Amino acid sequence: MTFDNLLLERDGAVAILTFNRPKVLNALNAATLGELETALRALQSDDEVRAIVLSGAGEKAFVAGADINELAVLTPAQGKEHARHGQRIFDLIEQLGKPVIAAINGFALGGGCELAMACTLRVAADTARLGQPEINLGIIPGYGGSQRLPRLVGKGRALEILLTGDMVSAQRAYEIGLVNQVVPAAELMAAARTLAATLAGKAPIATRYILEAVNQGLDMPLAQAQFLETALFGAIASTEDTREGTSAFLEKRKATWKGR
């Protein structure tokens, strides 16, 4: 696949998808969102891809936000549809069934921060800055930021970030649980690739079911979420990977996953 605004490369079972609009700090316009959805659906259906890394071209930005030129002219009806479109694509990232790692190499603001939060895990360069500055434009987050942020960092910290519009340093983001790791900027992609390769080497069906159990269960009452867990546990018991994993453990050898 080739795109105008994205770069796609493969490294074994890992796909690296790079937002390639460095002159505008990789801002998300409608065309880029459309390409992102196309790429994600293709990678989702590719059984050889078991983990994905998202990053931004250049040294300044992961994704610095949505395209303000597009936002400034939206009617109310268009604004609602614009937000829903972005939410649908970011929901796809969260529910892809494969780990998606955000390698945050610079500014991750507005839609860029929302994009990172939709990912499974977040690795940030020590120079990265994150935030939801929409309030400074007289708007609110539209791609799920008002919902994912409090789920990650808690209501109080989320409201502080949302209401002030202030940027958060990579270290502070780590301290409050917004990112999982902070590494020197020069080591970011190596760290993200290593993490992605580790996750890609795990049992793919178990990975998918863990993601489903966590993502769906968080919004359920505990009893209902545990019922989901038991259903998934029962379903996976019939797989070849479960038999292979348990046999490999008992035989003290490395498991070979088939994804079935």
N, C-alpha and C positions, 0 to 999 in steps of 0.2 A: 504493500500500500504506500502511496505517496500523497502528501498533503501540501497545501500552501502555507499553513500556519503551525504545523507539527512536524517533528522528526521522530521516526520510529526505527529502533534498532533491536536486534536480538542478541542475547548472550546466553546460549544454552536454553534453559527453561525460563529465563528471565527476559521480559520485554522492557525496554526503556523508552518512554514516551516523553519528548521534550517540547515544551511550548516555545515556538520559534518566532517571536515578534519582539526581539530585544530593543528595537528603536522606540517602542511604546511600552517598555517594561513588561512585555508579554501579557498585555491587557486582554481580557476575554471579550471579544466581540461575538456577534451571532455566528459568523462564519467559523470561528475557532471552536465555539461550543458544538456546532454541527459536526465538525471534523472529529472532535473528541468523542462524541457519541458513536460515530461510525467506527472509530478505532477501538473503542472499548467493547463494542458488540462483537467485532471480529476477534479480539483477543479472548473474550469470554468463551467463544465457541471453539477456540484452538486448544485442543487437549495437550499440545506440547508446551504451551505457555502455562506456567504454574505460579508465577508471581510477576508483578509489574511495578516499575519505578516511574514516578512522575517528577519531572524537574523543569526548570526554565533555562532558556538560552541566555548567555551572558553572565556577568558577575553581579549584576545589580538586583535582579528580581527573579523570584519563583513565578509568581503572577501578582502584579501590583493592583489588581482589581478588575472590575468590569469596565467596558468602554464608555466613558462619561458622555461622549458625543452621542451615543445611541440612547443612553438613559435620559438625556436632557430633553428629548423630543417625544417621549412616550405619552400617549393618552392613558387615562385610568385603565381602560380595557386592555390596551397594549401592555401596560405595566404589569397587570395581573398575569397575563399570558407569558410575558418575559420571565417573571419570577418562577412561574410554574415550570417553564421549559428548563431553566437552570436547575431547579430542584429535582426534576425528573432525571437529569443527567448525573447529578451528584448522588442521588439515591442509587442509581445504577452502579456507581463506584463502590458505594457502601455494601451493596447487595450482589456484587459481581461473583461471589463464590470463590474468589482467589484473592490472596493478600495484595493490597495496593499500598506502596510506600511513597510518601511524599518526601522528596529530597529538597528541602527548603534552602535555596542557595542565596536568598536575598529578601527583598520585600515580599511578604505574603499578606496583602491587605484586602479588605472587602471580600470580593468574590474569590480572591486568591487564598485568603484565610479560610473561607468556607470550603473551598476545594480541598485544602489540606486536611480540614477536620472531617471531611467525608472519607478520607483514606483510612486504611486499617491502622497504619503506624506512621509516625512523623519523625524524621531525622533532620535536624536543623544545623546549618553552619553557624559558627559562633558569631558571625556578622549578620545573621538574619534578623528581621524585624517583622512582627506579626501584629495584626490589629483589625478592628472593624470600625473604620472612620466614617461610616455612612452618615452619622448624625451631623457631621460637619458640612454635609451637602444638603441637609434638610430631608434626608430619606432614612430608611431603615434597611437592615440586611434583607435580601430577597431570595438568597439561595440556601436557606436553612441555618444561617448563622445565629439567629436568635434562639434556635432550638438545640443545635449541636453544642454550642459553646457552654451553656449551663450544664449540659450532660457531661461535659469533659472536665470543667473546672469548678462547678458549683455555681449556685445562683448569685451569690454576692460578688464573686470575682467577675463573673460574666457581665453583670450589670455595670460594674465599674468600667470594664473595657468597652461595652456598648454605649454607655452614656457619656463617657469622656471622649471617646474616639481616639484616645492616646495609643501610640504604638507600644508594644511589649518586646523587650529584648529577648534573644534566644534563651539566655540563662533564666530570666524570669518565667518565660514560657515553660521551661523544663520544671522549674520549682512548683508551678501551679498545675502541672499535668497536661498542659496544652501540647507539648511535644514529648517524645519518648527518649530522645538522645540529642545531645549537642556535641558536635565535633569541630575541629579546626576546618576552616573553609576549604583548604587545600585537600582535605581528606574526605569531604562530604560524599562525593559520588562513589568512592571506593567503599566507604562505610555502608551506603545505601545498597550497593550491588552485593556486598557480602551478606547483609541482612536478607536481601531478597533471595539470594542463592540458598541460604539456610532454610528459609521458609519454603522455597520451591522443592527442597529435598524432603519435606515431610509428606506424610500420607495425604493425597489430594482429597479424598472423600471425607476423611476426618477433618481436614482443614475447612472444607466447605460447610460441614455440619457444625463445627465450632462457631464459625462466623454466623451461621443462621441462628444457632441457639442464643448467642450473645445479642445479636442485633434485634432479633424478634423478641427475645425474652425481656429485654430492658423495658419494653413498653407494656408488659403484661403483669398482672398480679402474680405473686410468687408461686402459688399453687398451679396456675395455668402455665407459667414458664417452666416449672419442673415437669409438668405433663409433656410439654414440647420436648424437653430433654430426654425423657424416657422413650418417647416415640422415635427420636433420632438415634438413641442408643440401641433400640431394638432393630431399627432399619440397618444400621451399620454392622450389626452382628452377622449378617448374612453375606457380607462382601468378601471377596478374595483378599483384599488388603488386610482385613481383620485377621483372617487365618494366617496370612503371611507374616503380619506383625507379631502375633503371639508365638508363632512357630520360631521366628527368628530370635525372639527374646529367649525362649527356652533352649534353643540350640546355640545361643551365644554367637550369633552372626548378624551382619547388617541386613536389614530388610530391603527387598526390592519391590517398590510400589508399582502397581499396574493401573491404579485408578479405577478399579472395578471390583 
